[in-house]
Each structure stands twice: as structure tokens, then as C-alpha cells.
Amino acid sequence: MKKIKYYYNTNTLRYEKLETPLRVKVLRVLGFISAAGVTAFIILTIAYRYFPSMNEKRLIQDNLTLQQQFYSLEDQTQDLQVRLHELEKRDNEVYRTIFEADPIPDSVRLKEMEIKKEQAIVAQMANFQLEKSIVNTINNLKVRITAQEKSYTEIADFIRDKELLLAATPAIQPVSNSDLKRVASGYGYRIDPVYKTVKFHAGLDFTAPQGTPIYATANGTVKVSGNLGNGYGNHVIINHGYGYETLYGHMFRIKVSKGQKVKRGEIIGWVGSTGKSTGPHCHYEVHKNGRPLDPVYFFYNDLTPEQFDQLLKLAASSNQSFD
């Protein structure tokens, strides 16, 4: 039952019923609602700040997970950048070694176009799509980099083998012959100086005064050093590997011994006329897998094209050999 309130009216000296105006009632209601709203806002703010809901907890955890994943992706990206830099350096070295030039990769020519294309795609992605895309890109880069590293390793090994092969390939004349006047007899059938019959001459004869230095024409190991009574007199045979061997005959004196390693251009002996010889000269042969080859095609390191043409003509002339 609603209580009725009275008040004493001093003008009429009577107790009269207390009636609250509508305006006051409205103001009281609005004040209560405002106070309640402010109080609720404060309570909710404190609750949301210190007491997150289950959904907020899940979002916070997802955010932490994403942060950790992004940090991991950043570390992987930095690692890839380091590996790519190393590949780039090796790539430049390989191209300088083989081609003596730095080729322009397609990625440089298409760089601007690819950047614009990627920006357009990224702008349309949600966070989880962006993360998935980055992961896929990194995984793809890892596979490509691994394959590229293997390829460059094979190329580097090939270059090292090629360098060894070049060092082991006869490439200079066995005696100093800048004016090309010392080639006396070439490769092929020639008149034997002793028997005066046509016989196969398996090398080149270089005339020179006795005591003229004889040089190794490629890197290798001395296989024979001495006089075996086979007509070559004091001679040296060098095994260069890769199937190559060279022979230097009729030496006055030998400087190297069997088993000794020699370098291209190193003195191995001096010109003489020992063995089956009619005068001081160096008989020089080149063999590949046991088969004699024309030595004239192994002088590319110390001859110009014009000198090589001249030497070919000198070596091709039909004349008598010195041994």
C-alpha cells in the first residue's frame, strides 16, 4: 500500500497531502538514470580492463600467438636475406669467373611490376590470409634457395675441377721460343736422320744451344727421370692427370727426380743431345690417354693468333727430324 505523505501548511494552519510535481519527478528519474549509467560505465570499464571475457581472452591469446609467429617469420626472413646475400655474392663470383660480366637477372627488370602486384594482393588480405601467404612464400623461398645452393655448389666444384684441368693441360712451349725460329721438325711422318727412312715422328723438335732451360708445360708429377736406353737419352715424362702426359727428350742434364711435383713454367732440365740425336735439341711429345697428339695445338698460353698460324706452317713442313 502506497504511503501518503502530508505536510503542515503555515498559511492555512492545516495538514495537507504532499504532491510532487511532474517536472520534479521527471528530473529525479533522469538523475537516477544518469547516475546509474555513469556507475555502470565505470563498473564495465574496470571489468573489461581487469576481468576480460572468454572471447577477449581468446582474442588476446590469438594476438600473442600471431605476434610470436610474426617474430618467427621475421627471424626466418632475416636468415633468408643472409643466405640470399651469400648466394648473390657467389653468383657474381661465378659469372665473373666464367663470363667475366655481371648478367642482369630478370628479377631486377620485373622488380617494380612485382612490387605493385604484391601490394595490390596484400591490401585485399585479412590478417590470417596475410600470415598464410607469408608462410607459403617463405617455404617456397626455402625450397628454391636450397636448390640454388646445391646448384651453385656443383658449379663451384666444376670451376675448381676446371681450374685444375686447365693447370694440368699442356699450354706453353717447352723452351723459350718467342721468335718461333727453334721449331726444326714437326709432328707426323718425317725422314729419320739415322736410317734415312720415313718414320712417324710423335712430337716436335726444338733446336737450341746446349744448356738452354727446358720448362714443364703444365702442372704434374714426374713419372720418368733418367736414361732408359730407348733413344730419348736423358728424358723426363710428367704425368699431369686427366689423361695427359708430356715427354722431354735428349736432355744434357735433368733437374727433377721421379715423384717430384712440378708447376707449369718450372725448369726441369737443360737442352742436350743425348740418346738418338743428331744435334742439341728438345724433343717434346704430348700424350692423352696413352695416344700421342700434335703438340702444336697445346701452345695457346704464350702465342698470339698470328704466331700460332706461323707455328702451324713451320711444324707442317716436311723435313728431316733431329732424332
Protein Blocks (a to p, Z undefined) as FASTA:
>chain_A
ZZddddddfklopacdddddfklmmmmmmmmmmmmmmmmmmmmmmmmmmmccfklmmmmm
mmmmmmmmmmmmmmmmmmmmmmmmmmmmmmmmmmmmmnopacddfklmmmmmmmmmmmmm
mmmpcfklmmmmmmmmmmmmmmmmmmmmmmmmmmmmmmmmmmmmmmmpcfbdfbdcfkop
mbmbdcdjdddfklopacddfbdcddddehiacddfbdcddfbgcdehnonapaddddeb
joiacddehifbdfbdehiacdehiafbdcddehjdfbdcddddddeehiacdfklmmmm
mccfklmmmmmmmmmpccddfZZ
